Amino acid sequence: MVNVAGDQVTFRWKDYAHGSERRLMTVSATEFLRRFFLHVLPRNFVRIRFFGFLAPRRRANDFPVCRRALESYDSLATPTIENATPSASWPCPRCGGTMLVIERLSVRQLYWRAIAETIFIDTS
């Protein structure tokens, strides 16, 4: 995006029909958003090409930065559920008693359970 002025958006694009020449185009904000969202994948689709810090051109420089950031994040003292005392636990919203952890779910397990709940098979 080059410029946003009122209801108009100006952006760069490659004109492959004329030798990959870079050009500018000005469209309404609504049209820009329509064109932009044509590139957003629907939920549960897998992206084939990487972008951002995973892009091949940036990976060598950005991975070490990400790793250092993660190391500093991991070094923070975060309380774990196993070390939590009953006074540090949260109360039950119904009876006020101490809630106990029965099962831990990974992000993947939560995701698949949510998918399973949304699937409805009509056998009628």
N, C-alpha and C positions, 0 to 999 in steps of 0.2 A: 504494500500500500504506500503510495507516494503522498497523497494529500486527501484530506477530508474537509470539505467546505459546504456547510449547510446540509443539503440532501444529496450532494454529489460526492462520489468517491473516485479518485484517480489511482490507477495501479498499473504496474508494468506487466507485460506479457510477451511471450516469444511467438513471433509469427513464423511458423514452420513453412508456410507456403511461400515465403519470400526469404529463404536462406537463413532461418532462425534469427531473424532481425528482432531486436528488442524494441517494443513500441509501448506507448502509453494509451490507456483507454479511460474515459470518464463515463461512469454510469450512475444511475440513482442508487441510493443506499439499499433500497429493497432489492434491486437487481444484483447488486454486489453480494448481498447476503444469500440470495438464491444461488448464484454461481459458486460461492464459497461452500455452501452446504452440499453441493453436488459432490464435493471431495471428502465429506465426512462419512465414514462407514457406518452402516446400521449396527445395532447391538449384536454381539456374538460373531461378527465377521472378523477374520484374521487379516491383519495388515501384512502385506508381503514385504514392502520396502521399509527400512528403518528411517527414522528422522530424529532430529534433536541430538542428544548426546550419543545416540547409537548410530548416527549416520557415519558411513565409512570415512568421510573426510574429517570428521571431528572426533572420532572414537579415540585415537591415540592421545589427543590432548585432554579430552574431557573425562575419560575413565579415571585417571589418577586423581583428578579433582573430586570426582564423586566418591571414590574410595576413601580419600582423606576425610570428606564430610561424613561418611558413614562411620568411620572409625571414631571420630569425635562424638558422634551421636551415641554409639555403643558404649563409650566410656562414661556416659552420664549414669549416675546411680538411679536406676529405676526400680521401684519396689515390685517384687514378683508376688503372685497370688499365693505361692507356697509359704512365703515368709510373712504374709499378712496375718495379723492377729485379729481375733474376733472384733476388737474395738475399732480396727482399721477397716473392717469389712462394711459393706453397705447393708442397711436394714431392709427387711421385706416390706414392700409398700402396703401389704394387706394386714399382716399381724404385728409388724414392728420387730420381729425376731431377726437373728443373724442369718443371713443367706450364706449357704455353703456351695462351693463349686463342685458340681457333680461331673461335668464333662467339659472339656475344652474343644473348640472346633477351630480348624484352620480356616483361612480365607476361602480356600478351594471348597471345603466342606460346606461352608455357609452359602457359597455361590450355588453349588449343585442342589442344596436343599431348597433354596429359593426358586430355582428352575423347576424342581420337581413339584413344588406347590402350585406353580402357575400352569402346569400341564393338566389339562382336563380332557379326559377321553369320554366322549359321549357314545355309549353303546346302544342307544335306543334306535 
